[in-house]
């Protein structure tokens, strides 16, 4: 039916396909780790920006209270 030469190639192709899938999974996991790290960095930066904004608002309120100017 099939030539013996073709039957010998099928296991080799299957093995190479499995190696390719493993390599792809490793790349996906690595990418997910980088994404998670970026997400954590972004969350930390957002907290810092919120803290700075709160601090600036308190400074601005104190400054305007000294001059008796109301903030709308």
Beta strands, then each sheet from edge to edge (+ up, - down):
end
